[in-house]
Amino acid sequence: MLNVLNNRLSIMARIGLVGGIFVVPVVIAMTLIVLERFERINFAAKEQSGRLYIEQVWPAVLGSAQVREQQTASPAQTDGALMNGAKAFNAEQALAAFQSASGDSARLSTGRALITAVADGSNLTLDPDLDSFYAMDAITVRLPALLESAAGLHKAISTGAGASEIAVALDRVKATNDAAKGSLNAAIGASKPGEGQASLQSQLARLDPVTQALIRQGELAMTGAPVDITPAHAAFATEMQTIWSATSAELGRLLDNRIQGFYRELAVNLGIVFAILALATWFAVYVARGLRKREEADAKSIFNLKAMASAMDQSQARIEFDLDGAILEANENFLNTMGYSAGEVVGRKHVIFVDPAYARSPEYAGFWQRLRAGEAISDVFTRFAKGGRKVIIQARYTPLMGEDGKPYRVVKYASDITAAEIAREESEAERAQRAQEQAAVVTSLASALSSLSEGNLQSQISETFPADYEQLRKDFNAAVASLSETLGQVRTGSDAMRTGADEIAHASDDLSRRTEQQAASLEETAAALDEITATVKTTAAGARRASETVALAKSEAVRSGEVVAQAVQAMGDIKTSSQEISQIIGVIDEIAFQTNLLALNAGVEAARAGDAGRGFAVVAQEVRALAQRSAQAAKEIKSLISASSQQVGQGVELVGETGRALDKIVAQVADIDALISEIAASAQEQATGLAEVNTAVNQMDQVVQQNAAMVEQSTAATHALKSETAELNRLISRFRTGAVQGSGRSAPQPATPDATPRPSPARAATRRIAETFGANALKPAEDGWEEF
């Protein structure tokens, strides 16, 4: 039916139908949007009417005679207007209870109930925005509760109630005052800067002083002192009227802005819809013109396609089948490729071109099932020509669709790629064979290289490689053999070097001992005089150096004292900074504590709001958790700062003690400097007298010492050569060459010393000089005679 309708309709009618199908959902969606906007407007307007109704009720709830006298309408008119409004908000019973209440307490409690009922019936308690929600909460819940608790405190003090009852009333005033301030603060925080923030902040500033005045009166009354709370309560009621009216006006402004915003959104949405409809109309006309041009182009394209089909018949093989595989038509290219004539194939099945086993398989049946389903198939196929000759073709089977959208014929275009496929298969076989040969070569080389990396120089590749890689095997084996032979010769030379080095080292040791004995003999001839001269000179020089060192130590000690004084001052500054940081951490702790309290109050108030405040309750809980973590972190930081301050104090005391100790050291170093100066002067006089006598003997001693030093250098070089030779032999021993290790030479035997060194008489003379001049007058030179 749709096809018939589509064929009968003109292009413009089709476009109009499509446009209607498009426009109708848009109109329906826009209607729903408009209805939703009007619903929001009515919701906010009902909130506004509820606020205005509460403004009428509030003076009576407040109970201020001054406010009641300002009413211009008669009581009967006022009661009638209140009853009509109560019916609109389902608050008739609450209004009747309020009007029949007698006494301040009853009027306040029933008034709060009336305000709550009107807020529930006028959608105020379901307000979706945070700024207006907290303003609503202040005028419908918090301020009336504060007014009632203040009246209770006034009544308790005025009737002379006991301290416990006054304490309960006072706690209620504090709690309701905190809750009212919390709502006003939340409204200030949720409002945009410059949009009511100043007004709300002004009301918050007015609220706390009058409430604190009541609280002070209550605290004074708890002490038993006579208190007249009436003036404070009257001032509180007057300020409450001002605060409530200003907050209600701010709520009204927010609701008016919301309603105006909804109207603006509605106007924008309607403008968008009209623009879409206009664009759709223009687009439909544009498409219609395009379709007319397209029909003309299609006619031309059909002519071109027929020409292209004729050209393809001349360049490609073509054959057509019905849906059962019967051959309907084949062009000359196809018949020449397969070796048949038209009479031999027309009317027969496609199965004559395929392998008989494949013709009986489920794959072949599935092949025609896919074609009958309208799926085109393109691939490389293996077919068999007349006489069983194998033909490989690149072909595409394409089902032709009728007007009903179902295939009625299959056409195949094919190209003979038999020669190319045979060449490709041969090339792939050759590449596979070469890849296999390369893999075998790489495996053998990897195994031989792995053995070579482990130090086995006997590693050889025994299996024969293919002709292209045989030279690689021979070169590898020759390189390994050459390397093995070279390292074998290096090992032999290394063994010989090690044996020769051992012999030289032992000979050098013997020479060193004999040189030492020669020096000891020279000592026996002139040691006493030489020792005395050298000792006196050493003492004089040492005294001079000690004097210079002590003077330097004195200046360094003085400078160290100044540095310590500066360190004490710096430590004091650090201690002062630590105390200031501790105070700042205390302030952060208090801020976290206050934030925790505010988050707790916000969570309680959000819980009272029900579903409307559920999301804000989650935020309040997260803020409370964050405040608790901040308080805990502040406490930990404060404890760390306190501990650091104590440690800095201890450091100040220790640095002070260090400064005092350095002062004592400076004084003691000055005394030592004077003593050493006297010793240096005495030693210098002795050295001058002995210098001339000792000159000749020292010349002989210098020659012997030079010879001894040369022997020591030779011995050290020999031992270094021995160590390097051993290291070279260790490195070469990592390689396995197959040769016998060792050079055949035996290790040298240590030489026997010719004589045992005798005690030196110079050392005995040195001891006697030390006993004569004192314990510290003469010490053996650690790098002089002891070397021999």
C-alpha positions in Angstrom: 0.0 0.0 0.0 2.8 2.4 0.8 4.5 1.6 -2.5 1.3 2.4 -4.4 0.8 5.6 -2.4 4.4 6.6 -3.0 4.0 6.0 -6.8 0.8 8.0 -7.0 2.0 11.0 -5.0 3.9 13.9 -6.6 7.2 15.1 -5.3 5.6 18.1 -3.6 3.0 15.9 -2.0 5.7 13.6 -0.7 7.6 16.5 0.7 4.5 17.9 2.3 3.8 14.5 3.9 7.3 14.2 5.2 7.1 17.8 6.5 3.9 17.1 8.3 5.4 14.0 9.9 8.3 16.2 11.1 6.2 19.2 12.2 3.6 17.3 14.2 6.1 15.9 16.8 7.7 19.3 17.0 4.3 21.0 17.7 3.5 18.3 20.3 6.9 18.7 22.0 6.5 22.4 22.0 3.0 22.2 23.4 4.4 20.0 26.2 7.2 22.5 26.9 4.7 25.4 27.0 2.4 23.5 29.3 5.4 22.7 31.6 6.5 26.4 31.6 3.0 27.5 32.5 2.9 24.9 35.2 6.1 26.3 36.7 4.7 29.8 36.4 1.5 28.8 38.2 3.7 27.0 40.8 5.7 30.1 41.5 2.6 32.3 41.4 1.0 30.1 44.1 4.1 30.5 46.2 3.8 34.3 45.8 0.2 34.2 46.8 1.0 32.1 49.9 3.8 34.6 50.9 1.3 37.5 50.6 -1.2 35.6 52.7 1.4 35.0 55.4 2.2 38.8 55.3 -1.5 39.4 56.2 -1.4 36.9 59.1 2.1 37.8 60.5 1.1 41.0 62.4 -1.6 39.1 64.3 0.9 36.4 65.0 3.5 38.9 66.2 1.0 40.3 68.6 2.3 43.9 68.5 -0.4 46.4 69.4 1.4 49.0 67.5 1.3 46.9 64.3 -2.4 46.0 64.8 -3.3 49.7 65.1 -1.8 50.4 61.7 -4.4 48.1 60.0 -6.9 50.2 58.0 -9.4 47.5 57.2 -12.1 46.5 59.7 -11.8 43.2 61.6 -14.8 41.8 59.7 -13.2 42.6 56.3 -9.9 41.2 57.4 -11.4 37.9 58.7 -13.3 37.5 55.4 -10.2 38.0 53.3 -8.2 35.6 55.5 -10.9 32.9 55.3 -11.1 33.2 51.5 -7.3 32.8 51.3 -7.3 29.9 53.7 -9.7 28.0 51.5 -7.3 28.3 48.6 -4.6 26.8 50.6 -6.6 24.1 52.5 -5.9 25.9 55.8 -9.4 26.6 57.1 -9.0 24.6 60.2 -5.7 26.2 61.1 -7.2 29.7 60.6 -10.2 28.8 62.7 -8.0 27.6 65.5 -5.9 30.8 65.3 -8.9 33.1 65.3 -10.4 31.3 68.3 -7.1 31.3 70.3 -6.9 33.4 73.5 -3.7 34.5 75.1 -0.3 35.1 73.7 1.0 31.5 73.9 -2.1 30.1 72.2 -2.0 32.8 69.6 1.7 32.1 68.8 1.4 28.3 68.6 -1.8 28.4 66.5 -0.2 31.2 64.4 2.8 29.1 63.7 0.5 26.2 62.7 -1.4 28.5 60.3 1.8 29.7 58.7 3.0 26.1 58.3 -0.3 25.0 56.7 -0.3 28.0 54.3 3.3 27.2 53.3 2.5 23.6 52.7 -0.7 24.5 50.7 1.0 27.2 48.6 4.1 25.1 47.5 6.4 27.3 49.6 7.9 24.3 51.4 8.5 22.7 48.0 10.5 25.6 46.7 13.2 24.2 44.3 15.8 27.0 44.5 18.3 27.4 47.4 18.2 31.2 47.7 14.4 31.4 47.9 14.1 28.1 49.9 16.2 29.5 52.8 14.4 32.9 52.7 11.1 30.9 52.8 12.5 28.8 55.7 13.3 31.9 57.6 9.9 33.6 57.4 7.8 30.4 57.8 9.8 28.3 60.3 12.8 30.0 61.9 11.6 33.5 62.7 8.1 32.3 64.0 9.9 29.7 66.2 12.2 32.4 67.5 9.2 34.7 68.2 7.5 31.9 70.2 10.6 31.0 72.2 11.1 34.7 73.1 7.5 34.9 74.3 8.1 31.8 76.4 11.2 33.4 78.0 9.2 36.6 78.6 6.4 34.6 80.2 8.8 32.5 82.4 10.6 35.6 83.8 7.4 37.7 84.1 5.5 35.0 86.1 8.5 34.4 88.4 9.2 30.8 87.3 12.1 28.8 88.7 15.7 28.9 87.4 15.3 25.5 85.7 12.2 26.6 83.7 14.0 29.9 82.8 17.1 27.8 81.7 14.9 25.7 79.4 13.2 28.8 77.9 16.7 30.4 77.5 18.1 27.3 75.7 15.1 27.4 73.3 15.8 31.1 72.5 19.5 30.3 71.8 18.7 27.3 69.6 16.0 29.1 67.6 18.2 32.1 67.2 21.0 30.0 65.9 18.6 28.3 63.5 17.2 31.6 62.3 20.7 33.0 61.7 21.7 29.8 59.9 18.8 30.2 57.5 19.6 33.8 56.8 23.3 33.0 56.3 22.3 30.2 53.9 20.1 32.5 52.0 22.9 35.1 51.8 25.3 32.4 50.6 22.9 31.1 48.0 22.0 34.5 46.6 23.9 36.2 43.8 26.2 39.1 44.8 24.3 42.4 44.6 20.9 40.7 44.4 19.5 40.9 47.9 22.7 40.0 49.8 23.0 43.5 51.3 19.4 43.5 52.5 19.6 40.0 54.1 23.0 40.9 55.7 21.4 44.0 57.2 18.5 42.0 58.7 21.0 39.4 60.0 22.9 42.2 61.7 19.7 43.6 63.3 18.6 40.2 64.6 21.5 39.2 66.8 21.6 42.3 69.1 18.0 42.3 70.2 18.1 38.5 70.7 21.3 38.8 72.7 19.6 41.4 74.9 16.8 38.9 75.7 19.4 36.2 76.4 21.3 38.5 78.8 18.1 39.3 80.6 17.4 35.6 80.9 20.9 34.8 82.2 20.5 37.6 84.8 17.1 36.2 85.9 18.7 32.8 86.5 20.9 34.3 89.1 17.8 35.3 91.1 18.1 39.1 90.5 14.9 41.0 89.8 14.6 41.6 86.0 12.1 43.6 83.9 12.2 41.9 80.5 9.2 43.7 79.0 11.2 46.5 77.3 13.7 44.1 75.8 10.8 41.9 74.6 9.0 44.9 73.1 12.1 46.0 71.2 12.6 42.4 70.1 9.0 42.3 68.6 9.5 45.6 66.8 12.8 44.5 65.2 11.2 41.1 64.4 8.5 42.8 62.4 11.2 44.8 60.4 13.4 41.7 59.9 10.5 39.5 58.8 9.0 42.1 56.4 12.4 42.7 54.8 13.1 38.9 54.4 9.6 38.4 53.0 10.1 41.2 50.5 13.3 39.6 49.4 11.5 36.3 48.9 8.8 38.1 46.9 11.5 39.6 44.7 13.1 36.2 44.1 9.7 34.7 43.2 8.9 37.6 40.8 12.3 37.2 39.1 11.6 33.4 38.8 8.2 34.0 37.2 9.7 36.6 34.8 12.4 34.2 33.9 9.9 31.5 33.1 8.0 33.9 30.8 11.3 34.8 29.1 12.1 31.0 28.6 8.6 30.5 27.2 9.1 33.4 24.7 12.5 32.0 23.7 11.1 28.5 23.2 8.2 29.7 21.1 10.7 31.8 19.0 12.8 28.7 18.5 9.8 26.6 17.3 8.6 29.3 14.9 12.2 29.6 13.5 12.3 25.8 13.1 9.0 25.7 11.3 10.1 28.5 9.0 13.4 26.7 8.3 11.6 23.5 7.7 9.2 25.2 5.2 12.2 26.8 3.4 14.0 23.5 3.4 11.0 21.6 1.9 10.8 24.1 -1.0 14.5 23.9 -1.5 14.4 20.0 -1.5 11.5 20.0 -3.9 13.4 22.1 -6.4 16.4 19.9 -5.9 14.4 16.7 -6.5 13.1 18.0 -9.8 16.6 18.7 -10.9 17.5 15.3 -9.6 14.9 13.5 -11.8 16.3 15.2 -14.8 19.8 14.1 -13.8 18.6 10.6 -13.1 17.2 10.2 -16.6 20.6 11.3 -17.9 22.3 9.0 -15.5 20.2 6.0 -16.7 21.4 6.7 -20.2 25.0 6.9 -19.0 24.6 3.7 -17.0 23.4 1.8 -20.1 26.4 3.0 -22.0 28.7 2.0 -19.1 27.1 -1.5 -19.0 27.7 -1.9 -22.7 31.4 -0.9 -22.1 31.7 -3.3 -19.2 30.3 -6.1 -21.3 33.2 -5.5 -23.7 35.9 -5.6 -20.9 34.5 -8.0 -18.3 32.8 -11.4 -18.3 29.1 -11.2 -17.4 26.5 -13.9 -16.7 23.0 -13.7 -15.3 21.0 -16.3 -13.3 17.6 -16.6 -11.8 17.2 -17.1 -8.1 17.5 -20.9 -8.5 20.9 -20.7 -10.2 19.6 -21.3 -13.8 21.7 -19.4 -16.4 19.7 -16.8 -18.3 22.3 -15.0 -20.3 26.1 -14.8 -20.7 28.2 -12.4 -22.8 31.0 -13.3 -25.2 33.8 -12.6 -22.6 32.4 -15.1 -20.2 31.8 -17.8 -22.8 35.3 -17.4 -24.2 36.8 -17.6 -20.7 34.9 -20.8 -19.8 35.2 -22.4 -23.3 31.4 -22.8 -23.7 29.0 -21.6 -26.4 25.7 -19.8 -25.4 23.6 -22.9 -26.3 25.7 -25.1 -24.0 25.1 -23.0 -20.9 21.7 -21.1 -21.2 19.1 -23.0 -19.2 21.6 -25.0 -17.2 22.4 -24.5 -13.5 25.4 -22.6 -12.1 26.6 -25.9 -10.6 28.3 -26.9 -13.9 31.1 -24.4 -13.1 32.0 -25.6 -9.6 33.6 -28.7 -8.1 31.0 -31.5 -7.6 31.9 -32.0 -3.9 31.5 -28.2 -3.3 28.2 -28.3 -5.1 26.8 -30.8 -2.6 28.2 -28.9 0.5 26.1 -26.7 2.8 28.4 -23.8 2.0 27.2 -23.8 -1.6 23.6 -23.9 -0.6 24.2 -21.0 1.9 25.9 -19.1 -1.0 22.7 -19.1 -3.0 20.6 -18.5 0.1 22.5 -15.3 0.7 21.9 -14.2 -2.9 18.2 -14.9 -2.7 18.2 -12.8 0.5 19.5 -9.8 -1.5 23.1 -9.9 -0.3 25.8 -9.0 -2.8 28.9 -11.3 -2.6 32.4 -10.3 -3.9 35.4 -12.6 -3.6 38.0 -14.7 -5.5 36.4 -17.9 -6.7 37.7 -21.1 -8.2 35.6 -22.4 -11.1 36.0 -25.1 -13.7 35.7 -24.4 -17.5 34.7 -26.9 -20.2 36.9 -30.0 -20.0 37.7 -29.6 -16.3 40.2 -26.7 -16.8 40.7 -24.8 -13.5 39.9 -21.1 -13.7 40.4 -18.5 -10.9 38.2 -15.4 -11.2 37.7 -12.1 -9.3 33.9 -11.8 -9.3 30.9 -10.0 -7.7 27.5 -11.6 -7.5 24.9 -8.8 -7.3 21.1 -9.5 -6.8 18.9 -7.2 -8.9 15.9 -5.8 -6.9 12.3 -5.5 -8.3 9.8 -2.8 -7.5 8.6 -4.8 -4.5 12.1 -4.5 -3.0 12.9 -8.2 -3.5 15.6 -9.8 -5.7 14.4 -11.4 -8.9 17.7 -12.0 -10.8 21.5 -12.3 -10.0 24.1 -10.8 -12.3 27.8 -11.6 -12.0 30.8 -9.6 -13.4 34.1 -11.4 -13.4 37.7 -11.1 -14.4 40.1 -14.0 -15.2 43.0 -13.8 -12.7 44.2 -17.4 -13.1 47.7 -16.5 -14.3 48.2 -13.9 -11.6 47.0 -16.3 -8.9 49.3 -19.1 -10.0 52.2 -16.7 -10.0 51.2 -15.5 -6.5 51.0 -19.0 -5.1 54.4 -19.9 -6.6 55.9 -16.7 -5.1 54.4 -17.4 -1.7 55.8 -21.0 -1.7 59.2 -19.6 -2.5 59.0 -17.0 0.3 57.9 -19.7 2.7 60.9 -21.9 1.8 63.3 -19.0 2.2 61.8 -18.0 5.5 62.2 -21.6 6.8 65.8 -21.6 5.7 66.4 -18.3 7.4 64.8 -19.5 10.6 67.1 -22.6 10.7 70.2 -20.4 10.1 69.1 -17.9 12.8 68.5 -20.7 15.3 71.9 -22.3 14.7 73.7 -18.9 15.0 71.8 -18.0 18.1 72.8 -21.3 19.8 76.5 -20.8 18.8 76.5 -17.2 19.9 74.9 -18.1 23.2 77.6 -20.7 23.9 80.2 -18.1 22.8 78.8 -15.5 25.2 79.3 -18.0 28.0 83.1 -18.1 27.2 83.2 -21.3 25.2 85.6 -20.6 22.4 85.3 -24.2 21.2 81.8 -23.5 19.9 81.4 -24.5 16.2 78.5 -24.8 13.8 78.7 -28.3 12.4 75.4 -28.6 10.4 75.6 -27.5 6.8 73.7 -24.3 5.9 71.9 -23.7 2.6 74.1 -22.5 -0.2 73.2 -18.8 0.3 74.3 -19.0 4.0 77.1 -21.6 3.9 79.8 -18.8 3.7 78.3 -17.2 6.9 78.8 -20.5 8.8 82.4 -20.9 7.5 83.2 -17.3 8.5 81.7 -17.8 11.9 83.7 -21.0 12.6 86.9 -19.3 11.3 86.4 -16.3 13.5 85.8 -18.4 16.6 88.9 -20.6 15.9 91.0 -17.5 15.4 89.8 -15.9 18.6 90.4 -19.1 20.5 94.0 -19.4 19.2 94.7 -15.7 20.0 93.4 -16.0 23.5 95.3 -19.2 24.0 98.6 -17.4 23.1 97.6 -14.5 25.4 97.0 -16.9 28.3 100.4 -18.5 27.8 102.1 -15.1 27.8 100.1 -14.1 30.8 101.2 -17.1 32.8 104.9 -16.4 31.9 104.4 -12.7 32.9 102.9 -13.8 36.3 105.8 -16.1 37.0 108.4 -13.4 36.1 106.6 -10.9 38.2 106.6 -13.2 41.2 110.4 -13.6 40.9 111.0 -9.9 40.5 108.7 -9.2 43.5 110.6 -11.6 45.7 114.0 -10.2 44.6 112.7 -6.7 45.3 111.6 -7.8 48.8 115.1 -9.2 49.5 116.8 -6.0 48.1 114.5 -3.9 50.3 115.5 -5.9 53.5 119.2 -5.6 52.6 118.8 -1.8 52.1 117.1 -1.6 55.4 120.1 -3.4 57.1 122.5 -1.0 55.4 120.6 2.0 56.7 120.6 0.5 60.2 124.4 0.2 60.0 124.7 3.9 59.1 122.4 4.7 62.0 124.8 3.0 64.4 127.6 5.4 63.4 125.8 8.8 63.7 122.3 8.2 65.0 122.8 9.9 68.4 124.0 13.2 67.1 121.6 13.2 64.1 118.7 12.3 66.4 119.4 15.1 68.8 119.8 17.6 66.0 116.7 16.5 64.1 114.7 16.2 67.3 115.6 19.8 68.4 114.8 21.1 64.9 111.6 19.2 64.8 110.7 20.5 68.2 111.4 24.1 67.2 109.5 23.8 63.9 106.6 22.0 65.7 106.5 24.7 68.4 106.3 27.4 65.7 103.6 25.5 63.9 101.8 24.9 67.1 102.0 28.6 68.0 100.5 29.5 64.6 97.9 26.8 64.9 96.9 27.9 68.4 96.6 31.5 67.2 94.5 30.4 64.3 92.4 28.2 66.6 91.9 31.3 68.9 90.6 33.4 66.0 88.3 30.6 64.8 87.0 30.1 68.4 86.2 33.8 68.6 84.4 33.7 65.2 82.6 30.5 66.3 81.4 32.3 69.4 79.9 35.1 67.2 78.3 32.5 64.9 76.8 30.7 67.9 75.4 34.0 69.2 73.8 34.5 65.8 72.4 31.0 65.9 70.9 31.6 69.3 69.2 34.7 67.9 67.9 32.7 64.8 66.7 29.9 67.0 64.7 32.5 69.1 63.2 33.9 65.9 62.2 30.4 64.9 60.6 29.8 68.3 58.6 33.0 68.0 57.4 32.0 64.5 56.4 28.5 65.8 54.3 30.1 68.5 52.6 32.4 65.9 52.0 29.4 63.6 50.4 27.6 66.6 48.1 30.5 67.1 47.1 30.5 63.4 46.4 26.7 63.6 44.2 27.4 66.6 42.2 29.9 64.6 41.8 27.2 61.8 40.7 24.7 64.3 38.0 27.1 65.6 36.9 27.8 62.0 36.6 24.0 61.3 34.6 23.7 64.5 32.1 26.4 63.5 31.9 25.0 60.0 31.0 21.6 61.5 28.2 23.2 63.6 26.9 25.0 60.6 26.9 21.8 58.5 25.1 20.0 61.3 22.4 22.6 61.4 22.1 22.6 57.7 21.7 18.8 57.7 19.0 19.1 60.3 17.1 21.8 58.4 17.5 19.9 55.1 16.1 16.8 56.8 13.1 18.8 57.9 12.5 19.9 54.3 12.0 16.3 53.3 12.6 15.3 49.7 13.2 18.9 48.6 16.2 19.1 50.9 17.6 15.6 50.4 20.3 16.7 47.9 21.3 19.6 50.2 21.5 17.2 53.1 24.1 15.2 51.3 26.1 18.3 50.6 25.8 19.4 54.2 27.0 15.9 55.3 30.1 16.2 53.0 30.8 19.7 54.4 30.6 18.4 57.9 32.9 15.5 57.1 35.4 17.9 55.5 35.2 20.2 58.5 35.9 17.3 60.9 38.9 16.2 58.8 40.1 19.8 58.8 39.8 20.1 62.6 41.6 16.8 63.0 44.4 17.9 60.6 44.6 21.3 62.5 45.0 19.5 65.8 47.7 17.3 64.5 49.6 20.2 63.0 49.2 22.1 66.3 50.7 19.2 68.2 53.6 19.0 65.8 54.2 22.8 66.0 54.1 22.6 69.8 56.6 19.7 69.8 58.8 21.6 67.3 58.6 24.7 69.6 59.8 22.7 72.6 62.6 21.2 70.6 63.6 24.7 69.3 63.7 25.9 72.9 66.0 23.0 73.9 68.1 23.9 70.8 68.4 27.5 72.0 69.6 26.3 75.5 72.2 23.9 73.9 73.5 26.6 71.5 73.8 29.0 74.5 75.8 26.4 76.4 78.0 25.9 73.3 78.7 29.6 73.2 79.8 29.7 76.8 82.0 26.7 76.3 83.6 28.4 73.3 84.4 31.5 75.5 86.2 29.2 78.0 88.1 27.6 75.1 89.3 31.0 73.8 90.8 31.9 77.1 92.5 28.5 77.5 93.9 28.7 73.9 95.4 32.1 74.7 97.3 30.5 77.7 98.5 27.6 75.6 99.7 30.1 72.9 102.0 31.9 75.4 103.5 28.6 76.7 104.2 27.3 73.2 105.9 30.6 72.2 108.4 30.2 75.0 109.1 26.5 74.1 109.7 27.5 70.4 112.2 30.2 71.4 114.2 27.7 73.5 114.2 25.0 70.8 115.4 27.4 68.2 118.5 28.3 70.2 119.3 24.6 70.6 118.8 23.8 66.9 121.2 26.6 65.9 124.0 25.1 67.9 123.6 21.6 66.6 123.0 22.4 62.9 126.7 22.9 62.0 127.8 19.7 63.7 125.2 17.6 62.0 125.7 18.8 58.4 128.3 16.2 57.4 126.5 13.2 58.9 123.2 14.2 57.3 124.8 14.2 53.8 125.7 10.5 54.2 122.3 9.7 55.6 120.5 11.4 52.7 122.3 9.3 50.2 121.3 6.1 52.0 117.7 7.3 52.3 117.5 8.1 48.6 118.7 4.6 47.8 116.1 3.2 50.2 113.3 5.3 48.6 114.3 4.0 45.2 114.1 0.4 46.4 110.7 1.1 47.9 109.4 2.5 44.6 110.8 -0.5 42.7 109.2 -2.9 45.1 105.8 -1.1 44.9 105.9 -1.1 41.1 106.8 -4.8 41.1 103.9 -5.7 43.4 101.5 -3.6 41.2 102.8 -5.5 38.1 102.1 -8.7 39.9 98.5 -7.7 40.8 97.8 -6.5 37.2 99.2 -9.8 35.9 96.9 -11.8 38.2 93.9 -9.8 37.1 94.7 -10.4 33.4 95.1 -14.1 34.0 91.7 -14.1 35.9 89.9 -12.4 32.9 91.5 -14.8 30.3 90.6 -17.9 32.4 86.9 -17.2 31.7 87.4 -18.5 28.1 87.6 -22.2 27.4 90.1 -22.6 24.5 90.9 -26.4 24.9 94.6 -25.7 25.5 96.5 -26.9 28.6 96.7 -24.1 31.2 100.0 -23.0 32.7 103.4 -22.3 31.2 105.3 -25.0 32.9 107.5 -22.7 35.0 107.5 -23.2 38.7 106.7 -20.4 41.1 109.8 -18.7 42.7 110.8 -19.5 46.3 111.0 -16.6 48.6 114.6 -15.5 49.2 116.1 -16.0 52.6 117.4 -12.7 54.2 121.1 -12.5 54.5 121.0 -11.2 58.1 118.5 -10.4 60.7 118.2 -6.6 61.4 119.7 -5.6 64.8 118.3 -3.1 67.2 119.3 0.4 66.3 121.4 2.3 68.8 119.8 5.5 67.5 116.5 4.5 68.9 118.1 3.9 72.3 119.6 7.4 72.1 116.2 8.9 71.2 114.7 7.3 74.3 117.5 8.8 76.5 116.9 12.3 75.0 113.2 11.9 75.6 113.9 11.0 79.2 116.3 14.1 79.5 114.0 16.7 77.9 110.7 15.4 79.0 108.0 13.0 77.7 106.9 15.3 74.8 110.3 16.7 73.9 111.1 14.0 71.3 108.8 11.5 69.5 109.9 9.0 66.8 109.0 10.2 63.3 106.3 7.8 62.0 107.3 8.2 58.4 111.1 8.4 58.8 113.3 5.8 60.6 110.4 3.5 61.3 110.2 2.9 57.5 113.4 0.9 57.8 
